Amino acid sequence: DQQVKQNSPSLSVQEGRISILNCDYTNSMFDYFLWYKKYPAEGPTFLISISSIKDKNEDGRFTVFLNKSAKHLSLHIVPSQPGDSAVYFCAASNSGYALNFGKGTSLLVTP
Amino acid sequence: DTAVSQTPKYLVTQMGNDKSIKCEQNLGHDTMYWYKQDSKKFLKIMFSYNNKELIINETVPNRFSPKSPDKAHLNLHINSLELGDSAVYFCASSPSGGFEAFFGQGTRLTVV
């Protein structure tokens, strides 16, 4: 029972452009959402998060948007850089004790 | 200094063997986890410990047994390994009440 879904397995964007990664969830009890970035042979690294009481959170080039009514969140990266090429995981929590992850979206930023 | 470290990074073993993966965190966190990433790349929670107490035990075969000697360590013991246990296992930790989990680099287990 997959409660967090990332329907795009891959995304390719030119350097300097905006990258938009999408995530949908089914459990209305989720109250905290996170994005993780993962390079090959490494563990996921926390990137940015948002509480369900907000609809936007920004940190430098990264912005996360939350649409609770649509059970949808997105991660915007602008401008995209080649070093952003990685797998991005969306995650959600309703208890603070464990994260429910999506399958990930592989982002490739080309020069 | 590595915040969450797990050993070994790679583990190749035969079916039927018993193996352990060790995890240590130096962040002072109260909560530790084991996640499994299978061949389909799903990252799924297996166990969660808070102050050495088991608080989450997802549907995992009882061949898997976590052991937390203190709140900085959470080891994973696997008995009678099966081919389907091949995966990448990630240890993670977070502060109590915190949502952001910090992950180790993963242990790639291959059962042959």
Interface residues (C-beta under 8 A of the other chain):
Chain A: Q2 Y32 L34 Y36 A41 E42 G43 P44 T45 F46 S49 V87 F89 S93 G96 Y97 A98 L99 N100 F101 K103 G104
Chain B: V4 T31 Y33 Y35 K40 K41 F42 L43 K44 I45 S48 N50 I55 I56 F90 A92 S94 G97 G98 F99 E100 A101 F102 F103 G104 Q105 G106
